[in-house]
């Protein structure tokens, strides 16, 4: 059985079918890219897999269990986490405080107790603070932990969002446009981070990304969506030469990579 698998996954909004009968399978330890033109349904796929949206029909299986119909929280508890296109950070909090907030949300103490420094939160603060510092060091933000989050460059804000997702020890991480809007150096650093987390933590990744060149260089396999349908899947070198993919992106005969 595949680590993650969707069978016939479909989402309709009224008469619009945003995701149409998607079959996608991911092995443990893989980095799989999902690409496609604007409006292809890529983020909707993430919303369905993560439980943010209910599917119209179809099933999603994760680590041997059907997760269709579960809440986002229930799915996250099973080790499947996600990030979002825009970093969801507390801009007026420091990097470290953001990390602590994320850890508290994953722990028993909860959001409001964290905000108001309840006794239960204080009792666990030392342990969580050590874990927060460890994760920030792991992703390369250890030297910026006292900076306010809104002062971070775009690339580091994206890195902090990845750090927050590590707080629940995911086995599978869905990254929604982790490199979009980055300069070349930031893209390279994010790619290195993803590979490092795959190797050191054995995290499996599915990456939705508009930066086609970056995701083709990073992924083991790539799936291509167009108008909600999967039109191709294979190794990056195969996808780069696929005529249907080229037409979907360019309407011509150039190379997508």
Buried (B, 14 or more C-beta within 10 A) or exposed (E): EBBBBBBEBBBBEEEEBBBBBBEBBBEEBBBBBBBBBEEBBBBBBBBBBBBBBEBBEBBBBBBEEEBBEBEBEEBBEBBBBBBBBEBEBEEEBBBBBBBBBBBBBBBEBBEEBBEEEEEBBEEBBEEBBEBBBEBBEBBBBBEBBEBBBEEBEEBBBBBBBBBBBBBBEBBBBBBBBBBBBBEEEBBBBBBEBBEBBBEEBEBBBBBBBBBBBBBBBBBBBBBBBBBBBBBBBBEBEEBBEBEEBBEBBEEEEEEBE
